Amino acid sequence: MIRPRRSLLFMPGSNARALEKARLLHADGIILDLEDSVAPDAKATARAQIAQAVADRGYGKREVLIRINSLDSPWWVDDLTMAGKARPDGVLVPKVSSVADLTAIADRLTDIGADISIKVWIMIETARGVLHAEGLAAASQDSEMRLAGFVFGPNDISRETGIRMLPGRAAMLPMMTHCVLAARAHGLSILDGPYSDIGNIEGFAHECAQARDLGFDGKTLIHPAQIEACNAAFTPPAEDVAYARKVIAAFAQPENAGRGAIQLDGRMVERLHAEMAQKTIAIADAIAAMGR
């Protein structure tokens, strides 16, 4: 089943009010954060608050991920242990750069008896992570890895490499495309990273459109005000959905049953277009089922 992932909003685990507010927001998913948005002396409090928030099961149809601290931190084991017991939809692990990192995560989840329904998402936000993206994605073929998707992290990549984050992200495009190709080659989802200039509505809309056109499923967000524009950018337009249904209906006609290509509205339409139409319809129906 296709799950909409147009917008996944980071919410700081140390902010109880934010965790409560997230229950009412129209994001497709919530990322309960233990990493960047939580000060070192607030990690334990955030861990306890997130555990309770997930246990309350108050986020409805939204996908719920817990972002733990990176594997080079002193907190990740406690974070992952809590997440394994809380049973969110998944855990998001920052700065994953190697299959060895994935193995460490999988081994810990196995050791604590975490339910197999808990998936692993990883942030590709280091130079090594980008270079190893295909190998990381390939590791998803081992079901014990639980790997479900990537989140591209441009800000940390910029910090590590010195590549400047300029409007349009031209210098980042080869890396972004590389990660999209790696994810798709192994059937994984992939989300774009956050846009930091929350006051620049036009810039944010352009970046959402860019991510959509590059093949990302959606975008991670850092402010609730970004949700509406992000959802709009990644929602198939009504006219595209209507045409997709027309393509499916045309190929369903008895006279077209054995054909690889047909003419429709003056265009040559192939079976691959029917497959693309099915995906468009599936995501549109899934969005409609969420009620937003």
Helices and strands as residue ranges (DSSP letters): E 7-12, H 16-21, G 22-24, E 29-33, G 40-42, H 43-55, E 63-67, H 76-86, E 90-93, H 99-111, E 119-124, H 127-131, H 133-138, G 139-141, G 143-145, E 147-152, H 154-161, G 170-172, H 173-185, E 189-192, H 201-214, E 218-221, G 224-226, H 227-234, H 238-252, G 254-256, E 261-264, E 267-270, H 271-290
